Amino acid sequence: SFPEVIIHSSNVGTIQFGQLIGEEIFFKTIRAFGFGQKTGIDLPAEEKGIFRPLDNWTKISASSLSIGYEISVTATQMLQAINAIANKGFIISPKVVKKILNSPDVATEKPYRRKRIISERTALLLTAILQKVVQRGTGITARIRGYKVAGKTGTTQKFDPSIGGYSSTAHTSSFAGFVPADNPILSMVVVIDEPKGPYSGGEVAAPVFREIASLVLRQLHIPKQEEQLNTIIAERPLRQVER
């Protein structure tokens, strides 16, 4: 099934689904999630990555793109894409924040680009799948006790210009996720360039996500979800039970 393909990062299954979608829909969906174009983040010299026009696709492009090849993306693009799922289907231009101030006199922020690219129902379904990736799939090392985490691992071979193809020894490992999954406060992308030893995203990038996210959640004083549940129960008036 599609969920199991994502949960266990099955390349074979991903390729099969990529072929079923159809090239035109596949192309438009990749573009809708912001790949192949600048995100509009307020930083200089942003790159748009590499994503070829549909007219330049080959017979194997759909299969290659399904597993992350024939495309080059930035970490900011990955973050914007995972945020579209976290934001229940809306893609939003990322912004750089220097500080957060609590004051009625602070000027409002500049308008940001906000566009629905998938339905809320689809976003919630994807969130549920991404939670299972962390609960029992390739992203299990991103689990944070007391919080629901949603995310996806990534592992790709790096392109080597000297051989005109992909390296068998150099990899890029990644993990993109958000927490709490049902009411996101924090989203993050971790990219490890050419890790030494183990190189899968689940082995090297997901644990980094867990450590950083755990620290940020503590600093933001985000209560564990089990504590939130206990608080809600404690606030409810007890009803007398007739015996």
N, C-alpha and C positions, 0 to 999 in steps of 0.2 A: 504494500500500500504506500501511498505518497508519504504519510507521516513517518512510517518506518524507514523509508529511504532517507529522509532528512535526519531523523533521530540517530541513525547509524552511519551517516555520510557514505551511502552506497554510490560509488561512481557509476556502476552499471545501471542502477535504477534511475539515477539522475539523468543520465544520457537518454534512457528510454522515454522518460517524461518530456525531456527537451525536444525529442523528435516528434512526440505526439502533439505538442503545442502548435506547431506551425511556425515557419520562419518570421512571417510578418508580425504576428502577435508577440512572438518572443522578442523581436527587435524593439517593438514599441514599448513593451514592458520594461526592458532594460533601460531604455531612454527615460521612461516615466520615473524610474527610481533615481534618476540623476546622473547616471554613468555616461561618460563621453562628453560631459559638459561641466563647466565650473559651477560650484555650489553657490558662489556669491558671498562667501565668508569674507569678513572685513580684515583680510590679511593680504600683504603684497605678494605678487608672483605666484598666484595659485595656478596649478596645472589642471588641465581638463582630462588627463589620461588618454588612453587610446581605445577607441571603439569604432570599428570600421562601419561605413554605410552598408545598408542591406545589399546594395548592388555589388558590393565587393566580397560578399560571403561566398564560400566554397561549399561543396556538398557536405563537408564535415564540420562546417562552422557551428551549426546548432549543437552538435555533440560536444565540440571543444568548449564552447561558451558555457555549456551546462555545468562543466566541472572547473570553470575558472581559467580557461586558456583562450588565446586569441583576443585578450582584453587586458588592459592595464588600468588599474584604478588607484585612487589615493585613499589614505585612511579617513580623510574628511568625507569623501564620497561614501565610504562604507558606513560611517557614523550617520550620515544623513539618511541613508537607506534603512538602517535598522531603526532609526528614530521614526520613520514613516509608519512602521509596524507598531512601535510603542505609542505613537500619537493617534492610534486607531484609524490609520489610513491617510493621514495628512502628511505631505512632505513639506518641510519647513527649512528655510535657509539657516544654517548655523551662524551663531554670533559669538564673538570673543567678549567675555565679561571680565573687567578688571576687578570689580568689587561689587558686593551687594549691600545696599543701604536701606535701612528701614526709616523712611521719613516722608511725610506728605509733600515736602518741598522739592523732592527729587524729580527732575524732568522725566517724562515718559520716554521709553526707548523708541528708536526709529521703527517704522513699519517693516515687517519681514514678509518674505514670500511664503504663502501658505496655500497649498493646493491639494485637493483630494485625488489620490491616484488609485486607491483600492477602497472597497466598501468597508465599513466598520466591522461587518460580520467576517469578512475575509481576514482582516487584521487580527481579530480576536481568535480566529481559527489558527492563524500562523503563530500567534503568541502562545497558544496552548501547545502547539507542536514544539516550539522553541523551549518551552518549559521542560518538556519531556527529554529534549536533547541534554539538558543539565541534570535532570532527575535520574536518567538511566541510559543515556547515550554517550556520544563522544565528548560531551562537555561536562561530564560528571565532576571533574576537578574544579569546576567553577562554582560548585554548590557553596552556599553561605548559610550556616545554621540560623534558623529563625526567619529567613527571607526567601521569597519565591524569586528565582532567577530565570530569565529567558535569554537564550543566546545560541550562537552557532560557531562551530570551529571551522577553520580553513587551513588547508595545507597545499601548497603549490610548488612545483619546480621552477627555478628561476631561468629566465632566458639568458643564454650565453652567446654573445655576438661572435666570439671566436670560433664557435662551431656551427653557428647559424641555426641553433636549435635549443631545446631545453636541457639544462644540466641534470645529471643523475645524482649529483652530490650536493648541490646548493639549493636550499629551499627557503621559502617564506612561510612562516606559520602565524596564524591569527586567531583571534576570538573577538566576536562582536556581541554585545549583550546589554540588557537593561534590568533594573531592579528597583523596587519590587515589581514583579511582572504584571500584576493586576492594577497597579497605580504607580507608574514609573516616576522615580525621583532622579535617578542617575542612569546615564547610558555611557558606554565606553567601548572603544576599539583598541585592542592590544595587538601590535604587529612586531614579530621577532624576525629580524633579517639574518638569514644564514645561521640558525642555531647550531651549536656543536653537540654531538650525540643525538639524543632523541629529537625529532623534528616535527612531529605532528602537532597541530594546533591544540589538541586536547592535552598533550603532554607538557608543552612549554608555554603557550599563551594563556590558556584558560586559568592556570594557577595564579598567574600574574593579575588577571582580572579579579580573581577572588580576593587576593591580598589588598589590592588598591581599593576595590569597592567596599570591603569590610572596614577599612580605615575611614573612607569618606562617609559611610553611613553612620559610623560612631561620631565623627566630627560634626555631622549635620543633626545629630541627636534624633535619627530616624528609629523609632522603636521597632523591636522585632515584632513580626506579625502575630506570634503567639501571645506576646505581651499586650498587643492591641486588642486581641480577642478577650483576654482576661479582664482588661479595663472595661470593655463594653459590657461584659457579663456582670461585673461588680457594680456598674452604674444602674443596672436594671433593678427596680424594686422587687423584693421577694413577695410572692403571692402565698397567702395561707392555703395550705392544702387540707382539704377535708378528708378525714380518715373514715 
